[in-house]
């Protein structure tokens, strides 16, 4: 069974990648915390999510998902748009999401899955079998 926390994180990926940006707002806490390696220290709020993910034309495809408590860790394939607007080469990264009261309160990106798992009490034993749950990662 896919938990509500995992479903919310997968819906975030789907809304972002499909361009249905109006679907993002109900998934996010109004003071969502955003951080990671590409844009310095990050910040808070819906405008920060737009700055990090929407404006640069990011495409995120979840490949593996791990869940424990409020935390969902996602190994992702990410593509940033190039200067001419074409999708760039895929890069494997990972992100940690904290979901509380059915809203994403935190999104932190990391260089790889090991680094992301090392920041929260989630490990490889917590992997979610999306295929058995009747849901598969986008792009599969």
MODELLER restraints for C-alpha pairs under 7 A, 6 or more apart:
rsr = mdl.restraints
at = mdl.atoms
rsr.add(forms.Gaussian(group=physical.xy_distance, feature=features.Distance(at['CA:1:A'], at['CA:133:A']), mean=5.08, stdev=0.5))
rsr.add(forms.Gaussian(group=physical.xy_distance, feature=features.Distance(at['CA:2:A'], at['CA:133:A']), mean=6.04, stdev=0.5))
rsr.add(forms.Gaussian(group=physical.xy_distance, feature=features.Distance(at['CA:5:A'], at['CA:99:A']), mean=5.77, stdev=0.5))
rsr.add(forms.Gaussian(group=physical.xy_distance, feature=features.Distance(at['CA:5:A'], at['CA:102:A']), mean=6.71, stdev=0.5))
rsr.add(forms.Gaussian(group=physical.xy_distance, feature=features.Distance(at['CA:6:A'], at['CA:72:A']), mean=6.42, stdev=0.5))
rsr.add(forms.Gaussian(group=physical.xy_distance, feature=features.Distance(at['CA:8:A'], at['CA:27:A']), mean=6.50, stdev=0.5))
rsr.add(forms.Gaussian(group=physical.xy_distance, feature=features.Distance(at['CA:12:A'], at['CA:24:A']), mean=6.10, stdev=0.5))
rsr.add(forms.Gaussian(group=physical.xy_distance, feature=features.Distance(at['CA:12:A'], at['CA:27:A']), mean=6.80, stdev=0.5))
rsr.add(forms.Gaussian(group=physical.xy_distance, feature=features.Distance(at['CA:13:A'], at['CA:60:A']), mean=6.12, stdev=0.5))
rsr.add(forms.Gaussian(group=physical.xy_distance, feature=features.Distance(at['CA:13:A'], at['CA:61:A']), mean=6.79, stdev=0.5))
rsr.add(forms.Gaussian(group=physical.xy_distance, feature=features.Distance(at['CA:14:A'], at['CA:138:A']), mean=6.93, stdev=0.5))
rsr.add(forms.Gaussian(group=physical.xy_distance, feature=features.Distance(at['CA:15:A'], at['CA:21:A']), mean=5.86, stdev=0.5))
rsr.add(forms.Gaussian(group=physical.xy_distance, feature=features.Distance(at['CA:15:A'], at['CA:23:A']), mean=5.87, stdev=0.5))
rsr.add(forms.Gaussian(group=physical.xy_distance, feature=features.Distance(at['CA:15:A'], at['CA:24:A']), mean=6.21, stdev=0.5))
rsr.add(forms.Gaussian(group=physical.xy_distance, feature=features.Distance(at['CA:17:A'], at['CA:59:A']), mean=5.10, stdev=0.5))
rsr.add(forms.Gaussian(group=physical.xy_distance, feature=features.Distance(at['CA:17:A'], at['CA:60:A']), mean=6.14, stdev=0.5))
rsr.add(forms.Gaussian(group=physical.xy_distance, feature=features.Distance(at['CA:27:A'], at['CA:103:A']), mean=5.06, stdev=0.5))
rsr.add(forms.Gaussian(group=physical.xy_distance, feature=features.Distance(at['CA:27:A'], at['CA:104:A']), mean=6.08, stdev=0.5))
rsr.add(forms.Gaussian(group=physical.xy_distance, feature=features.Distance(at['CA:28:A'], at['CA:103:A']), mean=4.97, stdev=0.5))
rsr.add(forms.Gaussian(group=physical.xy_distance, feature=features.Distance(at['CA:28:A'], at['CA:104:A']), mean=4.68, stdev=0.5))
rsr.add(forms.Gaussian(group=physical.xy_distance, feature=features.Distance(at['CA:28:A'], at['CA:105:A']), mean=6.51, stdev=0.5))
rsr.add(forms.Gaussian(group=physical.xy_distance, feature=features.Distance(at['CA:29:A'], at['CA:103:A']), mean=5.34, stdev=0.5))
rsr.add(forms.Gaussian(group=physical.xy_distance, feature=features.Distance(at['CA:29:A'], at['CA:104:A']), mean=5.67, stdev=0.5))
rsr.add(forms.Gaussian(group=physical.xy_distance, feature=features.Distance(at['CA:29:A'], at['CA:105:A']), mean=5.26, stdev=0.5))
rsr.add(forms.Gaussian(group=physical.xy_distance, feature=features.Distance(at['CA:30:A'], at['CA:45:A']), mean=5.59, stdev=0.5))
rsr.add(forms.Gaussian(group=physical.xy_distance, feature=features.Distance(at['CA:30:A'], at['CA:46:A']), mean=6.00, stdev=0.5))
rsr.add(forms.Gaussian(group=physical.xy_distance, feature=features.Distance(at['CA:31:A'], at['CA:44:A']), mean=5.46, stdev=0.5))
rsr.add(forms.Gaussian(group=physical.xy_distance, feature=features.Distance(at['CA:31:A'], at['CA:45:A']), mean=4.26, stdev=0.5))
rsr.add(forms.Gaussian(group=physical.xy_distance, feature=features.Distance(at['CA:31:A'], at['CA:46:A']), mean=6.89, stdev=0.5))
rsr.add(forms.Gaussian(group=physical.xy_distance, feature=features.Distance(at['CA:32:A'], at['CA:44:A']), mean=5.33, stdev=0.5))
rsr.add(forms.Gaussian(group=physical.xy_distance, feature=features.Distance(at['CA:32:A'], at['CA:45:A']), mean=4.96, stdev=0.5))
rsr.add(forms.Gaussian(group=physical.xy_distance, feature=features.Distance(at['CA:32:A'], at['CA:46:A']), mean=6.67, stdev=0.5))
rsr.add(forms.Gaussian(group=physical.xy_distance, feature=features.Distance(at['CA:32:A'], at['CA:104:A']), mean=6.69, stdev=0.5))
rsr.add(forms.Gaussian(group=physical.xy_distance, feature=features.Distance(at['CA:32:A'], at['CA:105:A']), mean=4.54, stdev=0.5))
rsr.add(forms.Gaussian(group=physical.xy_distance, feature=features.Distance(at['CA:32:A'], at['CA:106:A']), mean=5.38, stdev=0.5))
rsr.add(forms.Gaussian(group=physical.xy_distance, feature=features.Distance(at['CA:33:A'], at['CA:43:A']), mean=5.89, stdev=0.5))
rsr.add(forms.Gaussian(group=physical.xy_distance, feature=features.Distance(at['CA:33:A'], at['CA:44:A']), mean=4.43, stdev=0.5))
rsr.add(forms.Gaussian(group=physical.xy_distance, feature=features.Distance(at['CA:33:A'], at['CA:45:A']), mean=6.57, stdev=0.5))
rsr.add(forms.Gaussian(group=physical.xy_distance, feature=features.Distance(at['CA:33:A'], at['CA:105:A']), mean=6.15, stdev=0.5))
rsr.add(forms.Gaussian(group=physical.xy_distance, feature=features.Distance(at['CA:33:A'], at['CA:106:A']), mean=4.53, stdev=0.5))
rsr.add(forms.Gaussian(group=physical.xy_distance, feature=features.Distance(at['CA:33:A'], at['CA:107:A']), mean=6.16, stdev=0.5))
rsr.add(forms.Gaussian(group=physical.xy_distance, feature=features.Distance(at['CA:34:A'], at['CA:42:A']), mean=5.36, stdev=0.5))
rsr.add(forms.Gaussian(group=physical.xy_distance, feature=features.Distance(at['CA:34:A'], at['CA:43:A']), mean=5.43, stdev=0.5))
rsr.add(forms.Gaussian(group=physical.xy_distance, feature=features.Distance(at['CA:34:A'], at['CA:44:A']), mean=5.92, stdev=0.5))
rsr.add(forms.Gaussian(group=physical.xy_distance, feature=features.Distance(at['CA:34:A'], at['CA:48:A']), mean=6.82, stdev=0.5))
rsr.add(forms.Gaussian(group=physical.xy_distance, feature=features.Distance(at['CA:34:A'], at['CA:49:A']), mean=6.80, stdev=0.5))
rsr.add(forms.Gaussian(group=physical.xy_distance, feature=features.Distance(at['CA:34:A'], at['CA:106:A']), mean=5.97, stdev=0.5))
rsr.add(forms.Gaussian(group=physical.xy_distance, feature=features.Distance(at['CA:34:A'], at['CA:107:A']), mean=4.92, stdev=0.5))
rsr.add(forms.Gaussian(group=physical.xy_distance, feature=features.Distance(at['CA:34:A'], at['CA:108:A']), mean=5.68, stdev=0.5))
rsr.add(forms.Gaussian(group=physical.xy_distance, feature=features.Distance(at['CA:35:A'], at['CA:41:A']), mean=5.84, stdev=0.5))
rsr.add(forms.Gaussian(group=physical.xy_distance, feature=features.Distance(at['CA:35:A'], at['CA:42:A']), mean=4.29, stdev=0.5))
rsr.add(forms.Gaussian(group=physical.xy_distance, feature=features.Distance(at['CA:35:A'], at['CA:43:A']), mean=6.58, stdev=0.5))
rsr.add(forms.Gaussian(group=physical.xy_distance, feature=features.Distance(at['CA:35:A'], at['CA:107:A']), mean=6.46, stdev=0.5))
rsr.add(forms.Gaussian(group=physical.xy_distance, feature=features.Distance(at['CA:35:A'], at['CA:108:A']), mean=4.59, stdev=0.5))
rsr.add(forms.Gaussian(group=physical.xy_distance, feature=features.Distance(at['CA:35:A'], at['CA:109:A']), mean=6.29, stdev=0.5))
rsr.add(forms.Gaussian(group=physical.xy_distance, feature=features.Distance(at['CA:36:A'], at['CA:42:A']), mean=6.72, stdev=0.5))
rsr.add(forms.Gaussian(group=physical.xy_distance, feature=features.Distance(at['CA:36:A'], at['CA:108:A']), mean=5.23, stdev=0.5))
rsr.add(forms.Gaussian(group=physical.xy_distance, feature=features.Distance(at['CA:36:A'], at['CA:109:A']), mean=4.42, stdev=0.5))
rsr.add(forms.Gaussian(group=physical.xy_distance, feature=features.Distance(at['CA:36:A'], at['CA:110:A']), mean=5.92, stdev=0.5))
rsr.add(forms.Gaussian(group=physical.xy_distance, feature=features.Distance(at['CA:37:A'], at['CA:109:A']), mean=6.74, stdev=0.5))
rsr.add(forms.Gaussian(group=physical.xy_distance, feature=features.Distance(at['CA:37:A'], at['CA:110:A']), mean=6.42, stdev=0.5))
rsr.add(forms.Gaussian(group=physical.xy_distance, feature=features.Distance(at['CA:56:A'], at['CA:80:A']), mean=6.51, stdev=0.5))
rsr.add(forms.Gaussian(group=physical.xy_distance, feature=features.Distance(at['CA:56:A'], at['CA:81:A']), mean=6.54, stdev=0.5))
rsr.add(forms.Gaussian(group=physical.xy_distance, feature=features.Distance(at['CA:57:A'], at['CA:80:A']), mean=5.94, stdev=0.5))
rsr.add(forms.Gaussian(group=physical.xy_distance, feature=features.Distance(at['CA:57:A'], at['CA:81:A']), mean=5.51, stdev=0.5))
rsr.add(forms.Gaussian(group=physical.xy_distance, feature=features.Distance(at['CA:58:A'], at['CA:78:A']), mean=6.81, stdev=0.5))
rsr.add(forms.Gaussian(group=physical.xy_distance, feature=features.Distance(at['CA:58:A'], at['CA:79:A']), mean=5.72, stdev=0.5))
rsr.add(forms.Gaussian(group=physical.xy_distance, feature=features.Distance(at['CA:58:A'], at['CA:80:A']), mean=4.71, stdev=0.5))
rsr.add(forms.Gaussian(group=physical.xy_distance, feature=features.Distance(at['CA:58:A'], at['CA:81:A']), mean=6.63, stdev=0.5))
rsr.add(forms.Gaussian(group=physical.xy_distance, feature=features.Distance(at['CA:59:A'], at['CA:78:A']), mean=5.55, stdev=0.5))
rsr.add(forms.Gaussian(group=physical.xy_distance, feature=features.Distance(at['CA:59:A'], at['CA:79:A']), mean=5.15, stdev=0.5))
rsr.add(forms.Gaussian(group=physical.xy_distance, feature=features.Distance(at['CA:59:A'], at['CA:80:A']), mean=6.56, stdev=0.5))
rsr.add(forms.Gaussian(group=physical.xy_distance, feature=features.Distance(at['CA:60:A'], at['CA:76:A']), mean=6.19, stdev=0.5))
rsr.add(forms.Gaussian(group=physical.xy_distance, feature=features.Distance(at['CA:60:A'], at['CA:77:A']), mean=5.75, stdev=0.5))
rsr.add(forms.Gaussian(group=physical.xy_distance, feature=features.Distance(at['CA:60:A'], at['CA:78:A']), mean=4.64, stdev=0.5))
rsr.add(forms.Gaussian(group=physical.xy_distance, feature=features.Distance(at['CA:60:A'], at['CA:79:A']), mean=6.76, stdev=0.5))
rsr.add(forms.Gaussian(group=physical.xy_distance, feature=features.Distance(at['CA:61:A'], at['CA:76:A']), mean=5.35, stdev=0.5))
rsr.add(forms.Gaussian(group=physical.xy_distance, feature=features.Distance(at['CA:61:A'], at['CA:77:A']), mean=5.03, stdev=0.5))
rsr.add(forms.Gaussian(group=physical.xy_distance, feature=features.Distance(at['CA:61:A'], at['CA:78:A']), mean=6.43, stdev=0.5))
rsr.add(forms.Gaussian(group=physical.xy_distance, feature=features.Distance(at['CA:61:A'], at['CA:137:A']), mean=6.96, stdev=0.5))
rsr.add(forms.Gaussian(group=physical.xy_distance, feature=features.Distance(at['CA:61:A'], at['CA:138:A']), mean=5.60, stdev=0.5))
rsr.add(forms.Gaussian(group=physical.xy_distance, feature=features.Distance(at['CA:61:A'], at['CA:139:A']), mean=6.49, stdev=0.5))
rsr.add(forms.Gaussian(group=physical.xy_distance, feature=features.Distance(at['CA:62:A'], at['CA:74:A']), mean=6.18, stdev=0.5))
rsr.add(forms.Gaussian(group=physical.xy_distance, feature=features.Distance(at['CA:62:A'], at['CA:75:A']), mean=5.96, stdev=0.5))
rsr.add(forms.Gaussian(group=physical.xy_distance, feature=features.Distance(at['CA:62:A'], at['CA:76:A']), mean=4.41, stdev=0.5))
rsr.add(forms.Gaussian(group=physical.xy_distance, feature=features.Distance(at['CA:62:A'], at['CA:77:A']), mean=6.41, stdev=0.5))
rsr.add(forms.Gaussian(group=physical.xy_distance, feature=features.Distance(at['CA:62:A'], at['CA:137:A']), mean=5.37, stdev=0.5))
rsr.add(forms.Gaussian(group=physical.xy_distance, feature=features.Distance(at['CA:62:A'], at['CA:138:A']), mean=6.32, stdev=0.5))
rsr.add(forms.Gaussian(group=physical.xy_distance, feature=features.Distance(at['CA:63:A'], at['CA:75:A']), mean=5.52, stdev=0.5))
rsr.add(forms.Gaussian(group=physical.xy_distance, feature=features.Distance(at['CA:63:A'], at['CA:76:A']), mean=5.36, stdev=0.5))
rsr.add(forms.Gaussian(group=physical.xy_distance, feature=features.Distance(at['CA:63:A'], at['CA:77:A']), mean=6.88, stdev=0.5))
rsr.add(forms.Gaussian(group=physical.xy_distance, feature=features.Distance(at['CA:63:A'], at['CA:137:A']), mean=5.94, stdev=0.5))
rsr.add(forms.Gaussian(group=physical.xy_distance, feature=features.Distance(at['CA:64:A'], at['CA:74:A']), mean=5.75, stdev=0.5))
rsr.add(forms.Gaussian(group=physical.xy_distance, feature=features.Distance(at['CA:64:A'], at['CA:75:A']), mean=5.06, stdev=0.5))
rsr.add(forms.Gaussian(group=physical.xy_distance, feature=features.Distance(at['CA:65:A'], at['CA:72:A']), mean=6.94, stdev=0.5))
rsr.add(forms.Gaussian(group=physical.xy_distance, feature=features.Distance(at['CA:65:A'], at['CA:73:A']), mean=5.77, stdev=0.5))
rsr.add(forms.Gaussian(group=physical.xy_distance, feature=features.Distance(at['CA:65:A'], at['CA:74:A']), mean=4.57, stdev=0.5))
rsr.add(forms.Gaussian(group=physical.xy_distance, feature=features.Distance(at['CA:65:A'], at['CA:75:A']), mean=6.41, stdev=0.5))
rsr.add(forms.Gaussian(group=physical.xy_distance, feature=features.Distance(at['CA:65:A'], at['CA:127:A']), mean=5.73, stdev=0.5))
rsr.add(forms.Gaussian(group=physical.xy_distance, feature=features.Distance(at['CA:65:A'], at['CA:128:A']), mean=5.57, stdev=0.5))
rsr.add(forms.Gaussian(group=physical.xy_distance, feature=features.Distance(at['CA:66:A'], at['CA:72:A']), mean=5.62, stdev=0.5))
rsr.add(forms.Gaussian(group=physical.xy_distance, feature=features.Distance(at['CA:66:A'], at['CA:73:A']), mean=5.03, stdev=0.5))
rsr.add(forms.Gaussian(group=physical.xy_distance, feature=features.Distance(at['CA:66:A'], at['CA:74:A']), mean=6.40, stdev=0.5))
rsr.add(forms.Gaussian(group=physical.xy_distance, feature=features.Distance(at['CA:66:A'], at['CA:126:A']), mean=5.11, stdev=0.5))
rsr.add(forms.Gaussian(group=physical.xy_distance, feature=features.Distance(at['CA:66:A'], at['CA:127:A']), mean=4.08, stdev=0.5))
rsr.add(forms.Gaussian(group=physical.xy_distance, feature=features.Distance(at['CA:66:A'], at['CA:128:A']), mean=5.41, stdev=0.5))
rsr.add(forms.Gaussian(group=physical.xy_distance, feature=features.Distance(at['CA:67:A'], at['CA:73:A']), mean=6.36, stdev=0.5))
rsr.add(forms.Gaussian(group=physical.xy_distance, feature=features.Distance(at['CA:67:A'], at['CA:122:A']), mean=6.66, stdev=0.5))
rsr.add(forms.Gaussian(group=physical.xy_distance, feature=features.Distance(at['CA:67:A'], at['CA:126:A']), mean=5.55, stdev=0.5))
rsr.add(forms.Gaussian(group=physical.xy_distance, feature=features.Distance(at['CA:67:A'], at['CA:127:A']), mean=6.47, stdev=0.5))
rsr.add(forms.Gaussian(group=physical.xy_distance, feature=features.Distance(at['CA:67:A'], at['CA:128:A']), mean=6.69, stdev=0.5))
rsr.add(forms.Gaussian(group=physical.xy_distance, feature=features.Distance(at['CA:68:A'], at['CA:122:A']), mean=5.87, stdev=0.5))
rsr.add(forms.Gaussian(group=physical.xy_distance, feature=features.Distance(at['CA:68:A'], at['CA:126:A']), mean=6.47, stdev=0.5))
rsr.add(forms.Gaussian(group=physical.xy_distance, feature=features.Distance(at['CA:70:A'], at['CA:98:A']), mean=5.33, stdev=0.5))
rsr.add(forms.Gaussian(group=physical.xy_distance, feature=features.Distance(at['CA:70:A'], at['CA:99:A']), mean=5.22, stdev=0.5))
rsr.add(forms.Gaussian(group=physical.xy_distance, feature=features.Distance(at['CA:70:A'], at['CA:100:A']), mean=6.21, stdev=0.5))
rsr.add(forms.Gaussian(group=physical.xy_distance, feature=features.Distance(at['CA:71:A'], at['CA:96:A']), mean=6.81, stdev=0.5))
rsr.add(forms.Gaussian(group=physical.xy_distance, feature=features.Distance(at['CA:71:A'], at['CA:97:A']), mean=5.66, stdev=0.5))
rsr.add(forms.Gaussian(group=physical.xy_distance, feature=features.Distance(at['CA:71:A'], at['CA:98:A']), mean=4.60, stdev=0.5))
rsr.add(forms.Gaussian(group=physical.xy_distance, feature=features.Distance(at['CA:71:A'], at['CA:99:A']), mean=6.39, stdev=0.5))
rsr.add(forms.Gaussian(group=physical.xy_distance, feature=features.Distance(at['CA:72:A'], at['CA:96:A']), mean=5.88, stdev=0.5))
rsr.add(forms.Gaussian(group=physical.xy_distance, feature=features.Distance(at['CA:72:A'], at['CA:97:A']), mean=5.11, stdev=0.5))
rsr.add(forms.Gaussian(group=physical.xy_distance, feature=features.Distance(at['CA:72:A'], at['CA:98:A']), mean=6.39, stdev=0.5))
rsr.add(forms.Gaussian(group=physical.xy_distance, feature=features.Distance(at['CA:73:A'], at['CA:95:A']), mean=5.70, stdev=0.5))
rsr.add(forms.Gaussian(group=physical.xy_distance, feature=features.Distance(at['CA:73:A'], at['CA:96:A']), mean=4.51, stdev=0.5))
rsr.add(forms.Gaussian(group=physical.xy_distance, feature=features.Distance(at['CA:73:A'], at['CA:97:A']), mean=6.21, stdev=0.5))
rsr.add(forms.Gaussian(group=physical.xy_distance, feature=features.Distance(at['CA:73:A'], at['CA:116:A']), mean=6.98, stdev=0.5))
rsr.add(forms.Gaussian(group=physical.xy_distance, feature=features.Distance(at['CA:73:A'], at['CA:117:A']), mean=6.89, stdev=0.5))
rsr.add(forms.Gaussian(group=physical.xy_distance, feature=features.Distance(at['CA:74:A'], at['CA:94:A']), mean=5.47, stdev=0.5))
rsr.add(forms.Gaussian(group=physical.xy_distance, feature=features.Distance(at['CA:74:A'], at['CA:95:A']), mean=5.35, stdev=0.5))
rsr.add(forms.Gaussian(group=physical.xy_distance, feature=features.Distance(at['CA:74:A'], at['CA:96:A']), mean=6.54, stdev=0.5))
rsr.add(forms.Gaussian(group=physical.xy_distance, feature=features.Distance(at['CA:75:A'], at['CA:93:A']), mean=6.00, stdev=0.5))
rsr.add(forms.Gaussian(group=physical.xy_distance, feature=features.Distance(at['CA:75:A'], at['CA:94:A']), mean=4.29, stdev=0.5))
rsr.add(forms.Gaussian(group=physical.xy_distance, feature=features.Distance(at['CA:75:A'], at['CA:95:A']), mean=6.66, stdev=0.5))
rsr.add(forms.Gaussian(group=physical.xy_distance, feature=features.Distance(at['CA:75:A'], at['CA:113:A']), mean=5.76, stdev=0.5))
rsr.add(forms.Gaussian(group=physical.xy_distance, feature=features.Distance(at['CA:76:A'], at['CA:92:A']), mean=5.72, stdev=0.5))
rsr.add(forms.Gaussian(group=physical.xy_distance, feature=features.Distance(at['CA:76:A'], at['CA:93:A']), mean=5.35, stdev=0.5))
rsr.add(forms.Gaussian(group=physical.xy_distance, feature=features.Distance(at['CA:76:A'], at['CA:94:A']), mean=5.44, stdev=0.5))
rsr.add(forms.Gaussian(group=physical.xy_distance, feature=features.Distance(at['CA:77:A'], at['CA:90:A']), mean=5.87, stdev=0.5))
rsr.add(forms.Gaussian(group=physical.xy_distance, feature=features.Distance(at['CA:77:A'], at['CA:91:A']), mean=5.52, stdev=0.5))
rsr.add(forms.Gaussian(group=physical.xy_distance, feature=features.Distance(at['CA:77:A'], at['CA:92:A']), mean=4.72, stdev=0.5))
rsr.add(forms.Gaussian(group=physical.xy_distance, feature=features.Distance(at['CA:77:A'], at['CA:93:A']), mean=6.36, stdev=0.5))
rsr.add(forms.Gaussian(group=physical.xy_distance, feature=features.Distance(at['CA:78:A'], at['CA:90:A']), mean=5.48, stdev=0.5))
rsr.add(forms.Gaussian(group=physical.xy_distance, feature=features.Distance(at['CA:78:A'], at['CA:91:A']), mean=5.26, stdev=0.5))
rsr.add(forms.Gaussian(group=physical.xy_distance, feature=features.Distance(at['CA:78:A'], at['CA:92:A']), mean=6.34, stdev=0.5))
rsr.add(forms.Gaussian(group=physical.xy_distance, feature=features.Distance(at['CA:78:A'], at['CA:93:A']), mean=6.88, stdev=0.5))
rsr.add(forms.Gaussian(group=physical.xy_distance, feature=features.Distance(at['CA:79:A'], at['CA:87:A']), mean=6.11, stdev=0.5))
rsr.add(forms.Gaussian(group=physical.xy_distance, feature=features.Distance(at['CA:79:A'], at['CA:88:A']), mean=5.34, stdev=0.5))
rsr.add(forms.Gaussian(group=physical.xy_distance, feature=features.Distance(at['CA:79:A'], at['CA:89:A']), mean=6.04, stdev=0.5))
rsr.add(forms.Gaussian(group=physical.xy_distance, feature=features.Distance(at['CA:79:A'], at['CA:90:A']), mean=4.93, stdev=0.5))
rsr.add(forms.Gaussian(group=physical.xy_distance, feature=features.Distance(at['CA:79:A'], at['CA:91:A']), mean=6.43, stdev=0.5))
rsr.add(forms.Gaussian(group=physical.xy_distance, feature=features.Distance(at['CA:80:A'], at['CA:87:A']), mean=6.04, stdev=0.5))
rsr.add(forms.Gaussian(group=physical.xy_distance, feature=features.Distance(at['CA:80:A'], at['CA:88:A']), mean=5.38, stdev=0.5))
rsr.add(forms.Gaussian(group=physical.xy_distance, feature=features.Distance(at['CA:81:A'], at['CA:87:A']), mean=4.50, stdev=0.5))
rsr.add(forms.Gaussian(group=physical.xy_distance, feature=features.Distance(at['CA:81:A'], at['CA:88:A']), mean=5.37, stdev=0.5))
rsr.add(forms.Gaussian(group=physical.xy_distance, feature=features.Distance(at['CA:82:A'], at['CA:88:A']), mean=5.55, stdev=0.5))
rsr.add(forms.Gaussian(group=physical.xy_distance, feature=features.Distance(at['CA:92:A'], at['CA:112:A']), mean=6.80, stdev=0.5))
rsr.add(forms.Gaussian(group=physical.xy_distance, feature=features.Distance(at['CA:93:A'], at['CA:110:A']), mean=6.12, stdev=0.5))
rsr.add(forms.Gaussian(group=physical.xy_distance, feature=features.Distance(at['CA:93:A'], at['CA:111:A']), mean=5.07, stdev=0.5))
rsr.add(forms.Gaussian(group=physical.xy_distance, feature=features.Distance(at['CA:93:A'], at['CA:112:A']), mean=4.69, stdev=0.5))
rsr.add(forms.Gaussian(group=physical.xy_distance, feature=features.Distance(at['CA:93:A'], at['CA:113:A']), mean=6.68, stdev=0.5))
rsr.add(forms.Gaussian(group=physical.xy_distance, feature=features.Distance(at['CA:94:A'], at['CA:109:A']), mean=5.83, stdev=0.5))
rsr.add(forms.Gaussian(group=physical.xy_distance, feature=features.Distance(at['CA:94:A'], at['CA:110:A']), mean=5.23, stdev=0.5))
rsr.add(forms.Gaussian(group=physical.xy_distance, feature=features.Distance(at['CA:94:A'], at['CA:111:A']), mean=6.36, stdev=0.5))
rsr.add(forms.Gaussian(group=physical.xy_distance, feature=features.Distance(at['CA:94:A'], at['CA:112:A']), mean=5.14, stdev=0.5))
rsr.add(forms.Gaussian(group=physical.xy_distance, feature=features.Distance(at['CA:94:A'], at['CA:113:A']), mean=5.09, stdev=0.5))
rsr.add(forms.Gaussian(group=physical.xy_distance, feature=features.Distance(at['CA:94:A'], at['CA:116:A']), mean=6.14, stdev=0.5))
rsr.add(forms.Gaussian(group=physical.xy_distance, feature=features.Distance(at['CA:95:A'], at['CA:107:A']), mean=6.63, stdev=0.5))
rsr.add(forms.Gaussian(group=physical.xy_distance, feature=features.Distance(at['CA:95:A'], at['CA:108:A']), mean=5.43, stdev=0.5))
rsr.add(forms.Gaussian(group=physical.xy_distance, feature=features.Distance(at['CA:95:A'], at['CA:109:A']), mean=4.18, stdev=0.5))
rsr.add(forms.Gaussian(group=physical.xy_distance, feature=features.Distance(at['CA:95:A'], at['CA:110:A']), mean=5.78, stdev=0.5))
rsr.add(forms.Gaussian(group=physical.xy_distance, feature=features.Distance(at['CA:95:A'], at['CA:116:A']), mean=6.29, stdev=0.5))
rsr.add(forms.Gaussian(group=physical.xy_distance, feature=features.Distance(at['CA:96:A'], at['CA:107:A']), mean=5.70, stdev=0.5))
rsr.add(forms.Gaussian(group=physical.xy_distance, feature=features.Distance(at['CA:96:A'], at['CA:108:A']), mean=5.20, stdev=0.5))
rsr.add(forms.Gaussian(group=physical.xy_distance, feature=features.Distance(at['CA:96:A'], at['CA:109:A']), mean=6.43, stdev=0.5))
rsr.add(forms.Gaussian(group=physical.xy_distance, feature=features.Distance(at['CA:96:A'], at['CA:116:A']), mean=6.26, stdev=0.5))
rsr.add(forms.Gaussian(group=physical.xy_distance, feature=features.Distance(at['CA:97:A'], at['CA:104:A']), mean=6.62, stdev=0.5))
rsr.add(forms.Gaussian(group=physical.xy_distance, feature=features.Distance(at['CA:97:A'], at['CA:106:A']), mean=5.36, stdev=0.5))
rsr.add(forms.Gaussian(group=physical.xy_distance, feature=features.Distance(at['CA:97:A'], at['CA:107:A']), mean=4.68, stdev=0.5))
rsr.add(forms.Gaussian(group=physical.xy_distance, feature=features.Distance(at['CA:97:A'], at['CA:108:A']), mean=6.67, stdev=0.5))
rsr.add(forms.Gaussian(group=physical.xy_distance, feature=features.Distance(at['CA:98:A'], at['CA:104:A']), mean=5.80, stdev=0.5))
rsr.add(forms.Gaussian(group=physical.xy_distance, feature=features.Distance(at['CA:98:A'], at['CA:105:A']), mean=5.55, stdev=0.5))
rsr.add(forms.Gaussian(group=physical.xy_distance, feature=features.Distance(at['CA:98:A'], at['CA:106:A']), mean=5.01, stdev=0.5))
rsr.add(forms.Gaussian(group=physical.xy_distance, feature=features.Distance(at['CA:98:A'], at['CA:107:A']), mean=6.86, stdev=0.5))
rsr.add(forms.Gaussian(group=physical.xy_distance, feature=features.Distance(at['CA:99:A'], at['CA:105:A']), mean=5.71, stdev=0.5))
rsr.add(forms.Gaussian(group=physical.xy_distance, feature=features.Distance(at['CA:110:A'], at['CA:116:A']), mean=5.66, stdev=0.5))
rsr.add(forms.Gaussian(group=physical.xy_distance, feature=features.Distance(at['CA:117:A'], at['CA:123:A']), mean=5.86, stdev=0.5))
rsr.add(forms.Gaussian(group=physical.xy_distance, feature=features.Distance(at['CA:130:A'], at['CA:136:A']), mean=5.18, stdev=0.5))
